[in-house]
Amino acid sequence: MKRDPKAQKKNNRIKQKILVYTGRFFLWIFSTLIVLLIGLYVFLLYINKGPSPYVRDLFVASVMESSAGGIMAKIYLSDEEIAAIQEKNNTVSFNEVTDTTLINIVAQQDAAAHAESTSSNTAADDHSDAEIFEDGIEVYEVRGRMYYGKIMIIQDPSRVKLAVIDHFSIEGRGSTLLDLVAKYDCVAGINGGKYEDQSGLGSGSLPEGIVISEGNLLIGESDTAYDLCGLTNDNVLVVGTMTASHAISIGIRDAVSFGPALIINGKSAGYSGIGSGLNPRTAIGQREDGAILLLVIEGRQTSSMGASMSDLIEVMLEYGAVNAYNLDGGMSSSMVYEDEEIINNCVHGYARRIPTAFVVERSQ
């Protein structure tokens, strides 16, 4: 059967038109992508090499705290230039460790004494906009010029413990914060300590530094000194640098590493320059009356660029912290409460897998 020449010719014209329009479409896509990349390159060039050292330092400090974002500074600046910026904009390390006698635990006292103590000792009394106030847990919104976040106050520190995944392994997978809270049948939690995360591609299954859970050393060397925060058997938050063996000898039951320390024995950490960049942050603290403070700041979003270390210190001091410590931040920063799942906006809109978390047991 012969094909109709006219129909064949018409089909060829249609195919040619499709090819032309398809080619134009992809050319438009390619041209747009090139323009965007050139624009981004020029924008980042202006930030890194422009007239404002403050903007440059803030940008470099922020991206270098990210697992993968450092490339945005390394394209334009040498390693020596980046190191110099970080050196003049850093946190001054503490030379002391938490004095546990400064914490007066009231959680075991009767309800009347507890209520009287919390009403007279917490800066949160000045914040009447509690989002949640039940079950011995309060959650408040915190706001700054460049950030938004939430702080959770747990009146009874004995309810706070460290949750860990079943196995630590580079080949394994971590758990989401929501899964860790559910695993321990807890009511709330925040992400925990440092973990292996090369170029932002880590699986969240291998902690770095130290991990102590229920008095057992799970990660770390006994005689190696670590920057850590941990809760003792007496439910006191200890912050500082010490060996794993010393931490266990003084009764630390749960501990992780990240840092830096924000407040020790009522004294704030010192900073040089801008101190640090703006990023999503997570921190843990404790008031003099024993109440635990869990803080998560959103970041890398139009509604919240993020917080610096000095911002964390200001919030913790405002809510009465005597000791406070910076935990893992960035894409890991998240907070869970009851059935509301994650109650902060995570970077990129999803929760990362992590190996450790501080969780809050249900009230008895």
Salt bridges, closest charged atoms under 4 A:
ASP57 OD1 - ARG56 NH2 2.89
ASP57 OD2 - LYS88 NZ 3.53
GLU65 OE1 - ARG281 NH2 2.73
GLU81 OE2 - LYS49 NZ 3.69
GLU96 OE2 - LYS267 NZ 3.68
GLU131 OE2 - LYS150 NZ 3.18
ASP135 OD2 - ARG159 NH2 3.15
GLU141 OE1 - ARG143 NH2 3.23
ASP166 OD1 - LYS183 NZ 2.66
ASP185 OD1 - ARG362 NE 3.29
ASP197 OD2 - ARG352 NH1 2.85
GLU208 OE1 - LYS194 NZ 3.63
ASP254 OD2 - ARG253 NH1 2.56
ASP289 OD2 - ARG287 NH2 2.74
GLU318 OE2 - HIS127 NE2 2.65
GLU338 OE2 - ARG362 NH1 3.47
GLU361 OE2 - LYS161 NZ 3.47
